[in-house]
């Protein structure tokens, strides 16, 4: 990392130490932040999507995370497939065909291609022609991602398709999505929603609020995609007593802020989004965020989180956990000015290994 980028990251981390506790990482992210920071410093921000901490905390993938020994088992099966078939008097042409089917389904499953393509087709089937226009959106390869599929000439990751499916769900249930011009997200990972919305509409303005070092990662990514002058970084807004959205929009297409700056935001947003990160906080932290968001979100909320919450410390088996899970009712209670418009976990969310990842649309 250059001295300039190191300075920005260090500034964020130092200021976080002095921020109120409600804006600092809670139990789950204290550990996660430490691992992410170590990887950035040792492996470089240029390769952040291939960091071990990224795949564990904020860059989900479709592929099965198997060990080398486990993958060797599948390789041995593939190598001996035809020989086994011939020894059981199966016609050679049929044996070759069976091997092709094995390669397609087993390797496609292990490498994540099959599920990725299913989610891609779900997005295509659900998407409509109204704004935001998503059909020609393609993901950047910045950050050296280890999983990026190409479908019909455009590139997609799991997190990219998660957002596209949720946005298609929003368009399905909300009639005036063409009026969504300002978007605020908390916990936006490396800035995927910003990449999508700023590609789809040049009139959009996007802000991501996140704890460092992820706020640093998303700053890097969005500035690489759209240009350094297009995205305001933390050093630009740090000393602003009032962060006026209308003024920022005159010069920038987006910005990345840190959580303790939220109380200083002036203006209104058409859409608020949170994907996964609220479930990784404690209820009091989410309630504090809600007290500010209820004031500045004028139209809709798009949330994707577990309806039953992350595992608590009493049931985590040494996995990353929370003290008290945030569940669906918390969102409905904390965002009291909003009403539930639609919810789904089977098609636009995800059900996997007992986790019910649910997409909610709330409207003021």
Secondary structure, 3 states (H helix, E strand, C coil): CCHHHHHHHHHHHHHHHHCCHHHCCCHHHHHHHHHHHHHHHHHCHHHHHHCHHHHHHCCCCCCCCCCHHHHHHHHHHHHCHHHHHHHCCCCHHHHHHHHHHHHHHHHHHHCCHHHHHHHHHHHHHHCCCCCCCCCCCCCCCCCCCCCCEEECCEEECHHHHHHHHHHHHHHHHCCCHHHCCEEEEECCCCCHHHHHHHHHCCCCEEEEECCCCHHHHHHHHHHHHHCHHHEECHHHHCCCCCEEHHHHHHHCCEEEECHHHHHHEECCEEEEEEECHHHHCCHHHHHHHHHHHHHHEEEEEEEEEECCCCCECCCCCCCCCECCCCCHHHHHHHCCCCEEEEEECCCCCEEECCEEEEEEEEEC
